[in-house]
Amino acid sequence: MHHYSAIKISGLTRVYSENLERKTLLAKGDVLLVAKGAHNCALEYDLNLPMAIASSAFFVLRPDPEKVLPAYLAWYLNQSNVQNFFAANQSGSYMLSVAKTTLERVTVQLPSREIQEKIVAVDKLVRKEGLLMQSIMQKKKMLVTSALMKLVDKKV
C-alpha cells in the first residue's frame, strides 16, 4: 500500500483565479483523500497556505474536531479494511475512481479522543521509523555497491 505522509510545497502547482469560493479553500485540519487512481490514500492537510485548493482528484473532508482528530481520520481511511472496500467499489475502466457514495458508505469507528491521540502518535512514530529504515537501506546499498565496485576496479 502506498502512503503519503506529507504534502511537499515544491510539488504544488500555482494557479490564478479570481472566482475562488471560500468553501473550496483548504483549511488546516482538512483530510485529503485521493479519489482517482489505484491508490486511495488519505492525509491530513496541515499547511498554512493562504489560498490553497485541492484538485478534482481529491475528496476534501472537513471532520468535526470535537468528534475526530483529522490525523486519526486519515489514519483510519488508510487502513486495509477501508482500502479494500474502496478497491472493491471503484468504478471506471481506464481511470479508477472512488465515488462519493462509496465514501459515504464507510463507517468510521471513533474511539475516545485519548485513544485517537495515542493511535496518531504511534502511527507517526511508525512512519518515522519507516523513513529511517529506508534511509539506512539506501546508505547500506551505496556502501555495498561502492565496496563491490572497488573489487571490480582492482587489477588482477
C-alpha positions in Angstrom: 0.0 0.0 0.0 1.2 3.5 -0.8 1.2 6.1 2.0 1.7 9.8 1.6 2.8 11.3 4.8 3.2 14.9 3.8 2.4 17.5 1.1 5.5 18.9 -0.4 5.2 22.6 -1.2 7.6 22.2 -4.1 5.2 19.7 -5.7 2.3 22.1 -5.7 1.0 23.9 -8.9 0.3 27.6 -8.7 -3.0 28.6 -10.4 -4.6 32.0 -10.7 -8.3 32.5 -10.4 -10.5 35.4 -9.4 -13.5 33.2 -8.9 -12.5 31.1 -5.9 -15.3 30.3 -3.5 -14.3 30.4 0.2 -15.6 26.9 0.8 -13.2 25.4 -1.8 -10.1 26.7 0.1 -8.3 24.2 2.1 -8.1 24.7 5.8 -5.7 23.2 8.4 -7.3 20.0 9.6 -8.9 19.1 6.3 -8.3 15.5 5.3 -7.5 14.9 1.6 -8.4 11.5 0.1 -7.1 10.6 -3.3 -10.3 9.7 -5.2 -8.9 8.9 -8.6 -6.3 6.2 -9.4 -5.4 2.9 -8.0 -4.1 4.2 -4.6 -6.8 6.0 -2.5 -4.6 7.3 0.4 -5.7 9.9 2.8 -3.6 12.5 4.7 -4.2 15.5 6.9 -3.8 18.9 5.4 -1.6 20.8 7.8 -0.1 23.6 5.8 -0.7 27.3 6.3 -1.1 28.3 2.7 -3.4 31.3 2.3 -5.3 30.2 -0.8 -4.8 26.5 -1.5 -7.3 24.3 -3.2 -7.4 20.6 -3.9 -7.6 19.3 -7.5 -10.6 17.3 -8.6 -8.6 14.1 -7.9 -9.2 14.6 -4.2 -12.1 14.4 -1.8 -11.8 17.1 0.8 -13.1 16.0 4.2 -13.8 18.5 7.0 -14.0 16.5 10.1 -15.7 17.9 13.2 -12.7 18.5 15.5 -14.9 17.9 18.6 -15.5 14.3 17.4 -12.5 13.2 15.4 -8.9 14.2 15.1 -8.1 14.8 11.4 -4.9 12.7 11.6 -6.9 9.9 13.1 -9.4 10.1 10.3 -6.6 10.0 7.7 -5.1 7.0 9.5 -8.4 5.2 9.6 -9.1 5.7 5.9 -5.7 4.3 5.2 -6.3 1.0 7.0 -6.5 -2.1 4.9 -10.2 -2.9 5.6 -11.2 0.6 4.3 -8.7 0.5 1.4 -10.1 -3.0 0.4 -13.6 -1.5 0.5 -12.5 1.3 -1.8 -10.8 -1.1 -4.2 -13.8 -3.4 -4.3 -16.1 -0.5 -5.1 -14.0 1.5 -7.6 -15.5 2.4 -10.9 -14.1 3.2 -14.3 -12.3 1.2 -16.9 -9.3 3.5 -17.7 -9.1 5.7 -14.6 -10.3 4.0 -11.5 -12.1 6.2 -9.0 -14.0 6.1 -5.7 -17.5 7.6 -5.9 -18.7 10.0 -3.3 -21.5 7.5 -2.5 -18.8 4.8 -1.8 -17.0 7.1 0.6 -20.3 7.9 2.3 -20.8 4.2 3.0 -17.6 4.0 5.1 -18.4 3.8 8.8 -15.6 5.3 10.8 -15.1 3.9 14.3 -14.5 6.7 16.8 -12.7 5.7 20.0 -12.2 8.3 22.7 -10.1 11.3 21.9 -7.4 10.0 24.2 -7.2 6.7 22.2 -7.3 8.7 18.9 -4.3 10.7 20.1 -2.4 7.6 21.1 -3.1 6.0 17.7 -1.9 9.1 15.9 1.2 9.3 18.0 2.1 5.6 17.4 1.4 5.9 13.7 3.6 9.0 13.4 6.5 7.0 15.1 5.9 4.0 12.8 6.1 6.2 9.7 9.2 8.0 11.0 10.8 4.6 11.7 9.9 3.5 8.1 11.6 6.6 6.7 14.7 5.9 8.8 14.8 2.3 7.7 14.5 3.4 4.1 17.4 5.8 4.6 19.5 3.1 6.3 18.8 0.7 3.4 19.8 3.3 0.8 23.0 4.0 2.6 23.8 0.3 3.0 23.2 -0.3 -0.7 25.5 2.6 -1.6 28.2 1.2 0.8 27.9 -2.4 -0.6 27.9 -1.1 -4.2 31.0 1.0 -3.5 32.8 -2.0 -2.0 31.9 -4.2 -4.9 33.0 -1.6 -7.4 36.4 -1.4 -5.6 36.7 -5.2 -6.2 35.8 -4.7 -9.9 38.3 -1.9 -10.3 41.2 -3.8 -8.9 43.5 -5.1 -11.5 44.1 -8.8 -11.0 
